[in-house]
Amino acid sequence: MVLPVLALFTVTLLWALAAAAAQIRCVDAARAGARAAARSEPVASAEAAARAAAPEGARVSVAREGELWRVTVEADAPGPRGMGVTLRAGAAALAEDAPAGGAP
């Protein structure tokens, strides 16, 4: 009786560690995309930078909101069909062509 419970606990722990690693990759990908967009690189380049750092099959969106570039990365958690968990991370960066400190 104890061995099946221990095996289930071990599998759950390994899944949680893999999901945490994928979440960190989503955060890194969002930051990379936001940095690229803020440097006035084309949106396709910012998306490519984010996809390169993101987990396999991640969805990336890049949008400008005023003076900020916002990048969102979403991916299914590892495991069969993501086990119903969606990982999500976002990052924002000030566009380099925006005036600093509100100065004209």
HELIX and SHEET records of a PDB file:
HELIX    1   1 VAL A    2  ALA A   38  1                                  37    
HELIX    2   2 VAL A   43  ALA A   53  1                                  11    
HELIX    3   3 PRO A   80  GLY A   84  5                                   5    
HELIX    4   4 ALA A  100  GLY A  102  5                                   3    
SHEET    1   A 3 ARG A  59  GLU A  65  0                                        
SHEET    2   A 3 LEU A  68  ASP A  76 -1                                        
SHEET    3   A 3 THR A  86  LEU A  94 -1                                        
END                                                                             
